[in-house]
Amino acid sequence: MSVFSRNKFTVYPNGVASFLVDINASVKTENYTVIIGTDSGSTIASLLDGFIATLPSIATGNTVTFVNMAEDGTAEFSISPAAADSITYDGSAVDNKDLINTKATSKKGDSVTLASLDGTVSWQVVAARGIWAKEA
């Protein structure tokens, strides 16, 4: 007798990567500006190469998750803070510099969650999957 049962497979109709995204994710088909009152606590996803999500000025207590849903190595995904703000990642932050999931390193389902924990100083990366780089 086999240890494995036959016909006991989990099926993901849109591929296993679709399992990785919040079912309520908002899929954007063009560059998008995040709106604090509307988008806080949400997931924003895109398949577009060169996609840019622009963050609003920081207001304490907000989180937003971003997901690159394009096929591996086919799309760059950037998150751009307001000019006076920064994104703290890997121990440092610089005003008005993007956080980027580059095309060369991107994998379907790469994601980052940002939170405005400290008021007006910097968006903080509180969770990340995949390789994200700071704009030079």
Secondary structure, 3 states (H helix, E strand, C coil): CCCCCCCCCCCCCCCHHHHHCCCCCEEECCCEECCHHHHCCEEEEECCCCEEEECCCCCCCCEEEEEECCCCCCCCEEEECCCCCCEEECCECCCCCCEEECCCCCCCCEEEEEECCCCCCCEEEEEEECCCEECC
